[in-house]
Amino acid sequence: MIREFRCDFHVHTCLSPCADLDMYPRAIVAMSLAKRLDIIAICDHNASENVLYVMKAAETTGLTVFAGMEITSSEEVHVLGLFDKMENLLSLQELVYRHLPGQNDEKYFGCQAIVNEHDEVEGLSDRLLIGSTELSLQRVVDEIHNRNGVAIAAHIDRESFSILGQLGFIPKDIPLDALEISSRTGIAKARLLYPELARFAFIESSDSHVIGDIGRGITRAFMKEPTTSELKMAFKKTGGRYIAE
């Protein structure tokens, strides 16, 4: 039976250097439930160490947590990769780390805390997570798809780190599954602003870096179950699945 799922597919944790340290697993789950969300995706910058801990914190709550990452391509385009299986995300993580140069300077870029489901600090990442990978946009999307993931161009309405901001257009040979719209714009306004992108599904997310922003932007997905395969069907409007606009 097809039902509505309230989703926020772009949530950071305290592992992202630009996120508040209050973005730890149990707090994220609690706020997601308070905002009546059914699905969230954890998408830290070029990293995934906190994803499993958020999943564990949500195990008995009914909240579904997609395994995700916000990857920065060599063109400085942000792409969300969403997965059902943690092992697929971890495989992508290995690739990203092999192509992510630099070391974090906490003084300039911020703390990168790995925090478990009990709110205990497991460690700090010393990688330059805020930086760009050496992977092209085409490679990033292909590698996500090679692992049965969903590839979404992040916050296309922003001037920085978006596919439109960096490239000025969306190459026809890059098979993105959907485009993300920031909550400040919203899907309805975005459809008016970008009529040339009518072929793409749009989602709206919070891109939350502070706890109170979770659920500020949501996507209403009509699907049978909370899986990425169902989400792909909703993007394509097949089998009665769809994204409400």
Disulfide bonds with the S-S distance in Angstrom:
none
